[in-house]
Amino acid sequence: MLSFDFSDKQIRVVKGDLVGGKIRIAGAMVIDVPNGVIINGFIQELSKLVTIVSERLRDNRFYDKEAVISLSSSQIVFRELKVPKAKGNQLYSMVKNQMQSDMGVTDDYNITYTVVGEVKEDNKVVSKILAAACPNDIIIGIKRMFNMLSLPLKSISINCNCISRIVLSDPRNKERMPLLAVQIDDHFLNLNLYENNQLAFSRVVPIDKEDYGNSEDYVYEALNENVFKMIQFNRARGGSGIKDVIFYGNVSDYIKLTRAIEQQDVRTHILAVPNQIIGYEKFEFALYANAIGAMLKGKKETEKTNLLAVEGSIGREKISGGGFYKSLIASFVLTAAVVASVFLVFDYMNKDIIKKTDEINEEINSKKVQNQLTQLSQNEIYLQELQDYINGVEVANKAIDSQKIFTQKVFNTIHEKTEGRATIMFIDYKEEKLYVTMRTNEKSTPADVIESLYDSKVFDAVVYDGLQKKTPDNNYEFCAVIVLKAGESLGDE
């Protein structure tokens, strides 16, 4: 399948297949969207967008049978509800009615929900729900786009639900609650708050360089400001305070992101890759996390998050299509009248056309032509078998290229960059990463060591997993997670 992550400026696309219960990623790309084509999730120039996407899919040979969508918009509103316990359509009806009553939304919105727990209210146990209302016109625009692309849609999900499937699949995150996951983008931040191992709140915050005095660091200033607000929000809800923040999206300068919020007294992490995802080594997983999350299956018994499966988009699409079909029928009637008026003029030509048609049919049915058509059909079958073989070879080559190689140069580089700064306690290799635990007596050393390792250009990525103070000798212990490069030699053995 193809998975599309929509935003106003870019569409990220991932190609993958479900193999043995795991998602195998075959490729990824970014499609840049010109200004004004998509505004706040609403498609403004449909034909132009279809042309751009179609050309990029063709150029990159991204062909598949179906598509899934992850989308974001600041026009999507979220609400925490408490409703009587129910299931299926009964629960959905109660959620929809309460959203319309509390938030004033109309049938122009599609309502989705996730059951996040149970609470007592008036001596009764009720369901705690996180509901979202998405403007129906956003969904209709996407459906029309993919109809024009002749690519069937399987699901459309709000990206907070997509990323939650990845965040909540990591057992380590259970110990980090309350937890904040932040998508980093040049044009917006997506903040997702998790409490009690469930998504509790989500918010998309548009950011603009002009709002921060045209500062080159406007993204980091916006990050610091909004993380502070989310910490205060959690405490206002009776939470214990956020101590861990996970970054995804554009995390190319992870150290600068960490330093931007270091005064908030939180630990920072990069979004981990779930065990069921394979073949991601050739691109930055965090950048395509929403698209990959859209490919994972949700829990049907506790959520209804597919915007295609709710009644709002279906009904509105039929209504908006009614005028089109009436116009189409009128066009047919007018055309019929024109054809009738000129029918007599061309009638004398009809007999000659019939004669020539009979001659052509006789030629087509001849033994010679039939033999040629049989041979052509056999050639097409052979060509398809050959293409299947070529595709199999390409997949095998990609699998070989994605293997990660580490040599003596890797270890020499680690010792060179840490010598005289920190003491290496031990090095662990697992899941194609090196976990290097070090100790120092200077609090500023860890960030300097991580930056030095990253600047060496020997590794694909270097992640700082937080600073831990050890007593009684007042040393600081920290861990560097080193992602090795894939598919190329890193030096002499």
C-alpha positions as CSV (number, residue, x, y, z in Angstrom):
1,M,0.0,0.0,0.0
2,L,0.9,3.7,-0.2
3,S,0.6,5.9,2.9
4,F,0.3,9.7,2.5
5,D,1.0,12.1,5.4
6,F,-0.7,15.4,4.4
7,S,0.4,18.9,5.5
8,D,0.0,22.3,3.8
9,K,3.5,22.5,2.5
10,Q,4.5,18.8,2.0
11,I,3.1,15.4,1.4
12,R,5.3,12.5,2.7
13,V,4.7,9.2,1.0
14,V,5.7,5.7,2.2
15,K,5.5,2.5,0.1
16,G,5.2,-0.7,2.1
17,D,3.7,-4.2,2.3
18,L,2.2,-6.3,5.1
19,V,4.4,-9.4,5.4
20,G,4.0,-11.9,8.1
21,G,2.4,-9.5,10.5
22,K,5.1,-6.9,9.9
23,I,5.2,-3.7,7.7
24,R,8.1,-3.9,5.2
25,I,9.0,-0.5,3.9
26,A,10.0,-0.4,0.3
27,G,10.6,3.3,-0.2
28,A,9.7,6.9,0.9
29,M,9.7,10.3,-0.7
30,V,8.6,13.9,0.0
31,I,6.3,15.8,-2.4
32,D,6.6,19.6,-2.0
33,V,3.3,21.5,-2.3
34,P,3.2,25.0,-3.7
35,N,1.8,27.8,-1.5
36,G,-1.9,28.1,-1.5
37,V,-2.7,24.6,-3.0
38,I,-3.5,23.3,0.5
39,I,-4.6,25.7,3.3
40,N,-5.1,24.4,6.8
41,G,-5.8,20.9,5.4
42,F,-8.4,22.2,2.8
43,I,-7.4,21.4,-0.8
44,Q,-7.8,24.7,-2.7
45,E,-6.4,23.7,-6.2
46,L,-7.5,20.1,-6.7
47,S,-6.4,19.7,-10.4
48,K,-3.0,21.2,-9.7
49,L,-2.4,19.0,-6.7
50,V,-3.4,15.8,-8.6
51,T,-1.0,16.7,-11.4
52,I,1.9,17.2,-9.0
53,V,1.3,14.0,-7.0
54,S,0.6,11.9,-10.1
55,E,3.9,13.0,-11.7
56,R,5.9,12.3,-8.6
57,L,4.3,8.9,-8.1
58,R,5.1,8.0,-11.7
59,D,8.6,9.3,-11.6
60,N,9.4,7.3,-8.5
61,R,7.5,4.2,-9.6
62,F,5.2,4.3,-6.6
63,Y,2.4,2.1,-7.9
64,D,0.1,0.2,-5.6
65,K,-3.5,-1.1,-5.1
66,E,-4.7,1.1,-2.2
67,A,-3.8,4.1,0.0
68,V,-4.1,5.2,3.6
69,I,-4.0,8.8,4.7
70,S,-2.7,10.7,7.8
71,L,-3.7,14.4,8.0
72,S,-3.4,17.4,10.3
73,S,-5.2,20.7,10.6
74,S,-5.6,23.3,13.3
75,Q,-9.3,23.3,12.3
76,I,-9.7,19.8,13.9
77,V,-11.0,20.2,17.4
78,F,-10.6,17.8,20.3
79,R,-12.8,17.2,23.4
80,E,-12.6,15.0,26.4
81,L,-16.0,13.5,27.1
82,K,-17.7,11.3,29.6
83,V,-20.5,9.1,28.3
84,P,-22.4,6.1,29.6
85,K,-20.8,2.8,28.8
86,A,-21.9,1.4,25.4
87,K,-20.6,-0.2,22.2
88,G,-20.7,0.2,18.5
89,N,-23.2,2.5,16.9
90,Q,-24.9,3.3,20.3
91,L,-21.6,4.6,21.6
92,Y,-20.9,6.6,18.4
93,S,-24.3,8.2,18.5
94,M,-23.8,9.4,22.1
95,V,-20.3,10.7,21.3
96,K,-21.6,12.6,18.2
97,N,-24.6,14.1,20.1
98,Q,-22.5,15.3,23.0
99,M,-19.8,16.8,20.6
100,Q,-22.6,18.7,18.8
101,S,-24.1,19.9,22.1
102,D,-20.8,20.8,23.9
103,M,-18.8,22.1,21.0
104,G,-21.5,23.5,18.7
105,V,-20.3,21.4,15.7
106,T,-22.8,20.5,13.0
107,D,-23.1,17.8,10.5
108,D,-20.4,19.5,8.5
109,Y,-17.9,17.8,10.8
110,N,-16.9,14.1,10.9
111,I,-16.7,12.8,14.5
112,T,-14.1,10.2,15.6
113,Y,-13.3,8.9,19.0
114,T,-11.0,6.7,21.2
115,V,-12.0,5.2,24.5
116,V,-9.2,6.1,27.0
117,G,-10.6,4.6,30.2
118,E,-13.4,4.6,32.8
119,V,-14.2,6.9,35.6
120,K,-16.9,7.2,38.3
121,E,-19.4,9.9,38.0
122,D,-22.6,10.2,40.2
123,N,-21.8,6.7,41.6
124,K,-21.9,5.3,38.0
125,V,-19.0,4.0,35.9
126,V,-18.8,5.9,32.6
127,S,-16.5,5.8,29.6
128,K,-13.8,8.5,29.3
129,I,-13.6,9.4,25.6
130,L,-11.2,11.6,23.5
131,A,-13.3,12.7,20.6
132,A,-12.2,14.8,17.5
133,A,-14.3,16.7,15.0
134,C,-12.8,17.1,11.5
135,P,-14.3,19.5,8.9
136,N,-16.1,17.3,6.3
137,D,-14.8,19.4,3.4
138,I,-11.2,18.3,4.2
139,I,-12.3,14.7,3.8
140,I,-14.3,15.3,0.6
141,G,-11.3,17.1,-1.0
142,I,-9.0,14.1,-0.3
143,K,-11.6,11.6,-1.6
144,R,-12.0,13.6,-4.8
145,M,-8.2,13.8,-5.2
146,F,-7.7,10.0,-4.9
147,N,-10.7,9.3,-7.2
148,M,-8.8,11.4,-9.9
149,L,-5.6,9.4,-9.1
150,S,-7.6,6.1,-9.5
151,L,-6.1,5.0,-6.2
152,P,-8.7,3.4,-3.8
153,L,-8.7,4.8,-0.3
154,K,-8.7,2.3,2.6
155,S,-8.6,4.8,5.5
156,I,-8.2,8.5,6.5
157,S,-7.0,9.1,10.0
158,I,-6.0,12.2,12.0
159,N,-2.3,12.1,12.6
160,C,-2.5,12.0,16.4
161,N,-4.2,8.6,16.2
162,C,-1.5,7.4,13.7
163,I,1.4,8.5,15.9
164,S,-0.2,7.0,19.0
165,R,0.0,3.5,17.5
166,I,3.8,3.9,17.4
167,V,4.2,5.7,20.7
168,L,2.1,3.3,22.7
169,S,3.8,0.2,21.1
170,D,7.0,1.0,22.9
171,P,6.9,-0.6,26.4
172,R,9.4,2.0,27.7
173,N,6.9,4.8,27.3
174,K,4.6,3.3,30.0
175,E,7.2,4.3,32.6
176,R,7.4,7.8,31.2
177,M,3.8,8.9,31.7
178,P,2.7,11.6,31.6
179,L,4.5,11.9,28.2
180,L,4.6,14.5,25.5
181,A,5.2,13.6,21.9
182,V,6.0,16.6,19.6
183,Q,6.1,16.7,15.8
184,I,8.7,19.2,14.6
185,D,7.9,21.0,11.3
186,D,9.0,24.4,9.9
187,H,5.3,25.4,9.7
188,F,3.6,23.8,12.7
189,L,4.0,21.8,15.9
190,N,1.8,18.8,16.7
191,L,1.7,18.2,20.5
192,N,0.3,15.0,21.8
193,L,-0.1,14.4,25.5
194,Y,-0.3,10.9,26.9
195,E,-1.5,10.0,30.4
196,N,-2.0,6.5,31.8
197,N,-0.7,5.0,28.6
198,Q,-3.5,6.7,26.5
199,L,-3.7,9.7,24.3
200,A,-5.3,12.4,26.5
201,F,-5.0,15.6,24.3
202,S,-3.7,16.7,20.9
203,R,-3.2,20.1,19.4
204,V,-1.8,21.4,16.1
205,V,-0.1,24.8,16.5
206,P,0.7,26.7,13.3
207,I,4.0,28.7,13.6
208,D,5.4,31.5,11.5
209,K,8.8,33.1,11.4
210,E,7.2,36.6,11.5
211,D,5.5,35.8,14.8
212,Y,9.0,35.4,16.4
213,G,10.6,38.6,15.0
214,N,11.9,36.8,11.9
215,S,14.3,34.9,14.2
216,E,16.2,32.0,12.5
217,D,15.5,30.0,15.7
218,Y,11.8,30.5,15.6
219,V,11.0,26.8,15.6
220,Y,13.0,26.3,18.8
221,E,11.4,29.4,20.4
222,A,8.0,28.0,19.5
223,L,8.9,24.6,20.8
224,N,10.0,26.0,24.2
225,E,6.9,28.1,24.5
226,N,4.5,25.3,23.7
227,V,6.2,22.6,25.8
228,F,5.9,25.0,28.8
229,K,2.2,25.4,28.1
230,M,1.6,21.7,27.9
231,I,3.5,21.2,31.2
232,Q,1.2,23.7,32.8
233,F,-1.9,22.1,31.2
234,N,-0.9,18.7,32.6
235,R,-0.5,20.1,36.1
236,A,-3.8,22.0,35.8
237,R,-5.5,18.6,35.1
238,G,-4.0,17.2,38.3
239,G,-1.0,15.5,36.6
240,S,2.4,15.0,38.2
241,G,4.2,17.1,35.6
242,I,5.7,16.1,32.3
243,K,9.2,14.7,32.7
244,D,9.8,13.1,29.2
245,V,9.4,14.6,25.7
246,I,9.6,12.5,22.5
247,F,10.5,14.3,19.2
248,Y,9.5,13.1,15.7
249,G,9.3,14.8,12.3
250,N,12.3,17.0,11.4
251,V,14.8,15.9,14.2
252,S,18.0,16.5,12.1
253,D,19.3,18.8,14.9
254,Y,18.3,16.8,17.9
255,I,20.9,18.4,20.2
256,K,19.5,21.9,19.5
257,L,16.0,20.7,20.1
258,T,17.1,19.3,23.4
259,R,18.8,22.6,24.4
260,A,15.7,24.6,23.4
261,I,13.7,23.1,26.3
262,E,16.5,22.2,28.8
263,Q,15.2,24.8,31.3
264,Q,11.9,22.8,31.5
265,D,13.7,20.1,33.4
266,V,12.6,17.3,31.1
267,R,14.3,14.3,29.4
268,T,14.3,14.2,25.6
269,H,14.1,11.2,23.3
270,I,13.7,10.5,19.5
271,L,10.7,8.4,18.6
272,A,11.7,4.7,18.6
273,V,11.0,2.3,15.7
274,P,8.4,-0.4,16.5
275,N,9.5,-4.0,16.2
276,Q,6.9,-4.7,13.5
277,I,8.5,-2.1,11.1
278,I,11.3,-3.4,8.9
279,G,13.2,-1.9,6.0
280,Y,13.3,1.7,7.2
281,E,17.1,2.0,7.3
282,K,17.5,4.0,4.1
283,F,15.5,7.1,5.4
284,E,14.8,9.0,8.6
285,F,12.1,7.1,10.3
286,A,11.0,10.0,12.5
287,L,10.3,12.1,9.4
288,Y,7.8,9.6,8.1
289,A,6.3,8.4,11.4
290,N,2.8,9.7,10.8
291,A,2.6,7.9,7.4
292,I,4.0,4.7,8.8
293,G,1.6,4.9,11.8
294,A,-1.3,5.1,9.3
295,M,-0.3,1.7,8.0
296,L,-0.7,0.0,11.4
297,K,-4.0,-1.3,12.6
298,G,-5.9,0.3,15.5
299,K,-8.0,-1.4,18.1
300,K,-11.5,-1.7,16.8
301,E,-13.0,-2.4,20.2
302,T,-11.9,0.9,21.7
303,E,-11.7,3.3,18.8
304,K,-13.4,4.6,15.7
305,T,-10.7,6.7,14.0
306,N,-11.2,6.0,10.3
307,L,-12.8,9.1,8.9
308,L,-14.1,7.1,5.9
309,A,-16.1,4.9,8.1
310,V,-18.2,7.7,9.7
311,E,-21.5,8.8,8.3
312,G,-20.7,12.5,7.9
313,S,-18.4,12.1,4.8
314,I,-20.7,9.7,3.1
315,G,-23.9,11.8,3.4
316,R,-22.2,15.1,2.5
317,E,-20.5,13.7,-0.5
318,K,-23.8,12.4,-1.9
319,I,-25.5,15.8,-1.3
320,S,-22.7,17.8,-2.9
321,G,-22.7,15.4,-5.9
322,G,-26.4,15.8,-6.5
323,G,-26.1,19.1,-8.4
324,F,-23.3,17.6,-10.6
325,Y,-25.5,14.7,-11.7
326,K,-28.4,17.0,-12.5
327,S,-26.2,19.1,-14.7
328,L,-24.8,15.9,-16.3
329,I,-28.4,14.7,-17.2
330,A,-29.2,18.1,-18.6
331,S,-26.1,17.9,-20.8
332,F,-27.2,14.5,-22.1
333,V,-30.6,15.8,-23.0
334,L,-29.1,18.7,-24.9
335,T,-26.6,16.5,-26.7
336,A,-29.4,14.1,-27.8
337,A,-31.3,17.0,-29.4
338,V,-28.3,18.1,-31.3
339,V,-27.6,14.6,-32.5
340,A,-31.2,14.2,-33.7
341,S,-31.1,17.4,-35.7
342,V,-28.1,16.3,-37.7
343,F,-28.9,12.6,-38.0
344,L,-30.5,12.9,-41.4
345,V,-27.5,14.7,-42.8
346,F,-25.2,11.8,-42.0
347,D,-27.6,8.9,-42.7
348,Y,-26.4,8.4,-46.3
349,M,-22.8,7.8,-45.0
350,N,-24.0,5.0,-42.7
351,K,-24.2,2.3,-45.4
352,D,-20.6,2.9,-46.5
353,I,-19.4,2.7,-42.9
354,I,-21.3,-0.6,-42.3
355,K,-19.6,-2.1,-45.4
356,K,-16.1,-1.1,-44.3
357,T,-16.8,-2.4,-40.8
358,D,-17.8,-5.8,-42.2
359,E,-14.5,-5.9,-44.2
360,I,-12.5,-5.0,-41.1
361,N,-14.3,-7.7,-38.9
362,E,-13.6,-10.3,-41.6
363,E,-9.9,-9.4,-41.5
364,I,-9.7,-9.6,-37.7
365,N,-11.4,-13.0,-37.7
366,S,-9.0,-14.4,-40.3
367,K,-6.7,-17.3,-39.2
368,K,-3.5,-15.2,-39.8
369,V,-4.6,-12.4,-37.5
370,Q,-5.9,-14.8,-34.8
371,N,-2.5,-16.5,-34.7
372,Q,-0.8,-13.2,-34.3
373,L,-3.1,-12.2,-31.4
374,T,-2.4,-15.6,-29.7
375,Q,1.4,-15.0,-30.0
376,L,1.0,-11.5,-28.6
377,S,-0.9,-12.8,-25.6
378,Q,1.8,-15.3,-24.9
379,N,4.5,-12.6,-25.2
380,E,2.5,-10.4,-22.7
381,I,2.4,-13.3,-20.2
382,Y,6.2,-13.9,-20.6
383,L,6.9,-10.1,-20.2
384,Q,4.8,-10.0,-16.9
385,E,6.8,-13.0,-15.6
386,L,10.0,-11.3,-16.5
387,Q,8.9,-8.1,-14.8
388,D,7.9,-10.0,-11.6
389,Y,11.5,-11.6,-11.6
390,I,13.1,-8.1,-12.0
391,N,10.9,-6.7,-9.1
392,G,12.0,-9.7,-6.9
393,V,15.7,-8.9,-7.7
394,E,15.2,-5.2,-6.8
395,V,13.6,-6.2,-3.4
396,A,16.5,-8.6,-2.7
397,N,19.0,-5.8,-3.5
398,K,17.3,-3.3,-1.3
399,A,17.3,-5.9,1.6
400,I,21.1,-6.4,1.1
401,D,21.8,-2.7,0.9
402,S,19.9,-2.0,4.1
403,Q,22.2,-4.2,6.2
404,K,24.4,-2.1,8.5
405,I,28.1,-2.7,8.7
406,F,30.4,-1.7,11.6
407,T,34.2,-2.0,11.5
408,Q,37.2,-1.1,13.6
409,K,36.9,2.5,12.3
410,V,33.6,2.8,14.3
411,F,35.2,1.9,17.6
412,N,38.3,4.0,16.8
413,T,36.1,7.0,16.2
414,I,34.2,6.5,19.5
415,H,37.4,6.3,21.5
416,E,39.0,9.3,19.7
417,K,36.0,11.6,20.3
418,T,35.6,10.6,24.0
419,E,39.3,10.3,25.0
420,G,40.2,12.8,27.8
421,R,36.5,13.8,28.1
422,A,34.6,10.8,29.4
423,T,35.3,7.2,30.5
424,I,33.5,4.5,28.4
425,M,31.9,2.0,30.9
426,F,30.5,-0.5,28.3
427,I,29.2,-0.8,24.8
428,D,26.2,-2.8,23.9
429,Y,25.0,-3.7,20.3
430,K,21.4,-4.5,19.6
431,E,18.8,-3.8,17.0
432,E,21.5,-2.4,14.7
433,K,22.5,0.3,17.1
434,L,25.4,0.8,19.5
435,Y,24.5,1.8,23.1
436,V,27.6,3.5,24.5
437,T,27.5,4.2,28.3
438,M,30.0,6.8,29.5
439,R,30.9,8.6,32.8
440,T,32.3,12.0,33.4
441,N,32.6,14.5,36.3
442,E,31.7,17.5,34.1
443,K,28.0,18.2,33.5
444,S,28.7,19.9,30.2
445,T,30.7,17.1,28.8
446,P,27.9,14.8,27.6
447,A,26.5,17.3,25.1
448,D,30.0,18.1,23.8
449,V,30.8,14.4,23.3
450,I,27.5,13.7,21.5
451,E,28.0,16.7,19.2
452,S,31.6,15.6,18.5
453,L,30.4,12.1,17.6
454,Y,27.7,13.5,15.4
455,D,30.1,15.9,13.6
456,S,32.5,13.0,12.7
457,K,30.1,12.1,9.8
458,V,31.0,8.4,10.4
459,F,27.5,7.5,11.8
460,D,24.0,7.8,10.4
461,A,22.7,9.4,13.7
462,V,23.8,10.0,17.3
463,V,21.1,10.2,20.0
464,Y,21.6,11.6,23.5
465,D,19.5,9.5,25.9
466,G,19.7,11.9,28.9
467,L,22.0,12.7,31.8
468,Q,21.9,10.7,35.0
469,K,23.8,11.8,38.1
470,K,25.6,9.1,40.1
471,T,26.4,9.3,43.8
472,P,28.4,9.3,46.1
473,D,31.3,10.2,43.8
474,N,29.3,13.0,42.1
475,N,30.0,11.6,38.6
476,Y,27.5,11.9,35.7
477,E,26.6,8.9,33.7
478,F,25.0,9.2,30.2
479,C,24.3,7.0,27.2
480,A,24.9,7.7,23.4
481,V,22.8,5.7,21.0
482,I,24.7,5.4,17.8
483,V,22.9,4.5,14.6
484,L,25.3,2.9,12.1
485,K,25.3,3.7,8.4
486,A,23.6,1.2,6.1
487,G,24.8,-0.5,2.9
488,E,28.3,0.8,2.7
489,S,31.8,0.1,4.1
490,L,32.9,2.3,6.9
491,G,36.6,1.8,6.6
492,D,39.3,-0.8,6.9
493,E,38.6,-3.9,9.0
